[in-house]
Amino acid sequence: MQFPTPLLKGRLLQRYKRFLADVTLDNGETVTAHCANPGSMFGVAAPGSEVWLSIAANPKRKLKYTWELVRVGRYLVGINSSVPNALAAEAIESGWIAELAGYQSLRREVKYGENSRVDLLLEDPARPPCYVEVKNVHLKRQPGLAEFPDAVTARGTKHLGELGNMVDAGMRAVMLYVVQRGDCGRFGLAADIDPTYADALAVARSRGVEALVYRCKISTRGIRIDRPLPFVECRGAVMPDPNA
């Protein structure tokens, strides 16, 4: 996935009200950008951080800018939680995710379960449909370890139950975690942040829901899914928020 127009570089002043961020651009202008991320953004929203913004194609949009990337150490991290769905769809259609290759069609945001929409539905006449939920991952509290979630996610827990129900009905169901940072070599659950989600994933996996993890390669020109990461069984320790 390439950014349609060049990103603008700046420095983060503050992220507030969850979906807003004030940024000073390199030209000295201070702007308010949309922050498309409902989580805590632990470790990726420190004031003074180098950030990169996209410009909205729609001139009538209330907020002209969207916060896309932040630099943490030597690495760029993708913080836009709406991006992984597009990354996953692109990677599946291109055959980059081996476990999900070979389906005839892919549909997005398909209604299923109890008042839910699955992120991706893969279909093929030769096999059962595959329901894929995609989650954005950018939390890192220990060297090399990406974790999910960074905040309590009742919606995510509900989706795990819905996926399990699909397996019970004879379908295939996959939980796909997309790690939008290149400085992690493994993945685990932040069970101290949301123990209910961690327990729900364990139940879902016991019912036959698959868990896949893929890491991204990120630059200011674009983002693409790069390679799989191992899922490690771990329980993260509570750590102070570096953004505080």
N, C-alpha and C positions, 0 to 999 in steps of 0.2 A: 504494500500500500504506500503510494507516494503522496506526499502533501501536494495539493493542487497548485499552491502558490508558496513562494519562499516564506519561511517562518521569520518572525521578528524576535530579536534577542532583547532581554531586559533583566532587571533585578526585582525579585519579589519583595514587596513592602509588607503585605499581610494577606492572609486568606481568612475570610470571615463569612458569617451567615451561610456556611457550608458551600455555597455555590458562587461566591464572589472572591476575586483576588485583585488587589491593587498592585500594579507593576510599573516601575520606571523603565521606559525603553532606553535604548542606547542613545537615542537622539535627545534625551532629556525630558521627553513628554511622559507624564504620569497618566495611566489609563486604568480602567476597571475591566477585567476580563471575566468571562464565564468560566467557572471551575466545574467541569463535568465529572464530579466525583463526590458521592455521598458519604464516603468513609471518613475515618479519622485522619488519614494521610500522615500517619505516624512516620517521622523520619524523612518526609519528602516535601515539607512545607515550611522549612526554616527561613525566616526573614533574611534577606540578603542573598539568597540562592540565585544562581543563574537560571533563568527560565526562558522558554521559547513559546511564542504565541502564534496562532494562525489567525487569518483575517476572514471573516464571514463573507461568503459569496453573495448573500442577500443583503443589499444595502439598507433594507428596512428593518433588519434585526435590531432589537433593542441594544444588545451588547455586541459591538463590532468584533471583539477579540475573544478567542478561546485559548485557555492555557493547555498546552499539549505536552511539554517536556520540562523536566527539571534536571539539573546536573547535581549528582551526588558523588563526590570524590572525582574519579576519572570517568565515570559513566553517566550517560543520559538515561533517565527513567521516564517512561510514559505514564502520565497520571490521568489521561482522559479515559474514563471507564466505559465510554460508548464505543471505543475503537476495537477492543478484542473481538466483538461479534463479526465485524468486517474482516479482520485479520484471519479469523478462523474460517470464514466462508471462502476467502481467497485461497487459503492454504489447502483446504479440502478439495476445492475444485481444481487446484493445480497438482494434486497428488502428493503434497508435502507432508501430510499427516498419514502415515502408512496405515494406521489402525482404522482410518475412516475413508480409505480410498475405495474406488470402484462402484460407488452408487451412481445410478443413472441421473438423479435429479436432487437438487437442494432447494428447500424453501425456508424462508425466514419468518419469525414471529407468527407461528401457526398455533391456533387455539388448541388446547388439550386439557385433560384433567378437570379440576374444579376451578374454573375461572382463571386459568393460567394460559400463558403463551410460551411455547418452547422456542429457544433462540434459533435453533436450526433443526430441520427435519430432513433426513436423508432417506430417499426412497429408491427402490429397485424391484422390478417384477420377480427377480430370482431369490429375494430374501426379505425378512421382516423389516419394517421401517425402523430407522434408528433416530431416537430422540436425543438431541445434544443440547445441554445447558452449558453456557460459557461464562466463566468468571474471570474478572480482571485481578491480577496479583501484582502488587508493588511493595508489599511490606517486607522489610529485612531488618531483623533485630540481632541476628547472630551472623558471623562471617559465613558467606556462601549459602545461607539458608533463606529461601523465599517462603513466606507464610501467608495463609489465608484463614480467616478474614482479618481485616484491621479494625473492625467494629462489629457489634452484634448485628446479625442479619437474619431476621425472622423470615424474610422473603426467600433467602437462600435455603433455609431449613425446610420451608414449604416445598420448594422445588425438588429437594431430595426425596421427599415423600412421593411426589408426583412421578418422578423417574422410577422409583421402586414399583409403583402401581403399573407403569408401562411394562416393566419386566414381567410382573405377575400375569399380564394380559398377553404375553407371548412376543412382545416387542424387544428391541435392543435399546438400552439407555446408557448414555455416556455423560459424565461430568468432566468438562474440559477446562482446565486452569491455564490461563495464558499469562505468563510472567513477563511483564513489560520492563524488564531490566536485565542487563547482561552480566551482572556481577554475582550471579547465584548459580550454583551447580547442583542443587537439590531443593526439594520442596517438602514442606510439612504443614500441619494444621496448627494455628494459634489457638489451642484449646483453652488457654487461660483467658483469652478475650471473649470467646463464645463457646463454652463447653456444650451447649445444646446443639450447635451446628456440628461440632466434632462427633458427638454421639450419634446424630442423625446420619452423618456420612458413613460411620461404621455400620449402622443398620442397613443403609442403602446398599453398601458394598456386599453385605452378607446376603442381600436379596438378589444380587446379580448386576447391580449398577457398576459400570466400569469407571475408573478414575484415570484420566490422562493429564499429563503436565507437559507443556511446551514453552520454551523460552524464546524471547524475541531478540532480534538484532535491530538496533535503533540508531538512527542518525538524524540530523536536522532535515534531511531530504525525505526520509520515509521510515516505515517500520515494517518488518516482515517476521513471520514465525520462522525460527531458526532450527532448533533441535529439541528432542525430548529431555526431560529431567526425571531423575528417580524420585518416587514418592517415599519419603522416610517416615516411619512412625516415631513421632516425637511430641512432646508437650512443652510448648514454649514457656519461658519464665517471664513474669511481669517485669518490665523495665521502664525507666522513666522516659517520658516523651521528649525527644530532643527539640521538638518545635515549641515547647512550653517556654 
